[in-house]
Amino acid sequence: MDWIVEYIWIIWLVLILLFVTIEMLSLEFTFLMLAIGSAIGLLSGFIGVPWWGQFLIAAAASVLLLLLVRPSLLRRLRKGADPAKSNVDALVGATGRVVQTVSGHGGQVKLANGELWTASVAPNSQATSLEPGTQVQVQAINGATAVVIPSERNAS
């Protein structure tokens, strides 16, 4: 046990480097809080706290950081996130026009963004098929198929 007392500072440095390295790969602030807790454990060793006390201080500091500091850091990080939808999420609600008769089993629509999609009529729609030229709205994306309903303008 004498070697632990003599080389505890090396153990702390290795833990700090390990936690910082893992944090750089995960970017979730969890291992950053553990690294800071380990640094506090290292500092407590410099003021003469026994090795077991250092581990207790590091554990307590890490838990407090995880519970009190990490959530606010995550909120601030996500506060500036782009609220715009992208990819498939951006297509839900988009409008388009039927190019090839759309039924419950298939057809094609050209969306307002210019993309040509395989389409099917939504099961909850009153229409069973939609003829070419009909305005539609995308209700959902099911794999590579746009699930559409007649647009409100043409529903009358």
C-alpha positions in Angstrom: 0.0 0.0 0.0 3.0 2.3 0.3 3.3 2.5 -3.5 -0.3 3.9 -3.7 0.5 6.7 -1.3 3.7 7.5 -3.2 2.4 7.3 -6.7 -1.3 8.4 -6.3 -0.6 11.6 -8.3 0.3 9.4 -11.3 -2.9 7.5 -11.0 -4.9 10.8 -10.9 -3.1 12.1 -14.0 -3.8 8.8 -15.9 -7.4 9.0 -14.9 -7.7 12.7 -16.0 -6.1 11.9 -19.3 -8.3 8.9 -19.9 -11.5 10.8 -19.0 -10.5 13.7 -21.2 -9.7 11.4 -24.1 -13.0 9.6 -23.8 -14.9 12.9 -23.5 -13.3 14.1 -26.8 -14.9 11.0 -28.4 -18.3 11.2 -26.8 -18.9 14.9 -26.4 -21.6 14.4 -23.7 -19.9 16.2 -20.8 -20.1 13.1 -18.6 -16.4 12.2 -18.8 -15.5 15.9 -18.5 -17.2 16.0 -15.2 -15.3 12.8 -14.1 -12.0 14.4 -15.3 -12.7 17.6 -13.2 -13.6 15.4 -10.2 -10.3 13.6 -10.7 -8.5 16.9 -10.8 -10.1 17.9 -7.6 -9.0 14.5 -6.1 -5.4 15.3 -7.3 -5.5 18.7 -5.7 -6.8 17.3 -2.5 -3.7 15.0 -2.5 -1.4 18.0 -2.7 -2.9 19.4 0.5 -2.3 16.2 2.4 -5.6 14.2 2.2 -5.0 10.4 2.5 -5.5 8.4 -0.7 -8.9 7.0 0.4 -10.1 10.5 1.2 -8.9 11.7 -2.2 -11.1 9.1 -3.9 -14.1 10.0 -1.7 -13.6 13.7 -2.6 -13.2 13.0 -6.3 -16.3 10.8 -6.3 -18.4 13.4 -4.5 -17.2 16.2 -6.7 -17.9 14.1 -9.8 -21.4 13.3 -8.7 -22.1 16.9 -7.9 -20.8 18.1 -11.2 -22.8 15.5 -13.1 -26.0 16.5 -11.2 -25.6 20.2 -11.0 -23.3 21.5 -13.8 -23.7 19.0 -16.7 -27.5 19.6 -17.3 -27.0 23.4 -17.6 -24.1 22.9 -20.0 -26.2 20.6 -22.2 -29.1 23.1 -22.2 -26.8 25.9 -23.3 -25.2 23.7 -25.9 -28.5 22.7 -27.4 -30.0 26.2 -27.1 -28.5 27.3 -30.3 -29.5 24.2 -32.3 -31.0 24.8 -35.7 -34.8 24.3 -35.3 -35.3 23.7 -39.1 -36.3 20.2 -40.0 -34.1 18.3 -42.4 -34.1 15.2 -44.5 -37.3 13.1 -44.3 -38.8 15.2 -41.5 -38.8 18.3 -43.8 -41.0 16.4 -46.3 -43.9 15.8 -43.9 -46.5 18.5 -44.6 -45.0 19.3 -48.0 -47.3 19.7 -51.0 -47.1 18.2 -54.4 -49.0 17.1 -57.5 -49.9 13.6 -58.6 -47.9 12.5 -61.7 -49.1 9.0 -62.0 -52.4 7.7 -60.4 -51.9 7.2 -56.7 -53.8 4.4 -54.9 -53.3 2.6 -51.7 -50.6 0.4 -53.4 -48.6 2.9 -55.5 -48.3 5.8 -57.8 -46.0 8.9 -58.2 -46.1 12.4 -57.0 -43.9 15.4 -57.7 -43.3 17.4 -54.6 -43.0 21.2 -54.4 -39.2 20.9 -54.0 -39.0 19.1 -57.4 -38.4 15.6 -56.1 -40.3 12.7 -57.7 -41.6 10.2 -55.0 -43.4 6.9 -55.1 -46.6 7.5 -53.2 -49.6 5.8 -51.7 -52.9 7.2 -50.4 -53.0 7.4 -46.6 -55.2 4.7 -45.1 -57.2 7.3 -43.1 -58.0 9.3 -46.3 -61.5 9.3 -47.7 -60.1 9.1 -51.3 -59.1 5.6 -52.5 -57.1 6.9 -55.5 -55.9 10.2 -56.7 -55.7 11.1 -60.4 -52.8 13.0 -62.1 -52.9 16.7 -61.5 -54.4 16.4 -58.1 -52.8 18.5 -55.4 -51.6 16.4 -52.4 -50.0 16.9 -49.1 -47.4 14.5 -47.6 -48.8 13.0 -44.3 -45.9 10.7 -43.6 -42.9 9.0 -45.1 -42.9 5.2 -45.0 -39.5 4.0 -46.2 -39.1 5.3 -49.7 -42.9 6.0 -50.2 -44.6 9.3 -49.5 -48.0 8.7 -47.8 -50.3 11.4 -49.2 -53.7 12.9 -48.7 -55.6 15.2 -51.0 -54.7 18.8 -50.4 -57.3 20.9 -48.6 -57.7 23.1 -51.7 -58.8 20.2 -53.7 -60.8 18.4 -51.1 -64.0 20.2 -51.8 
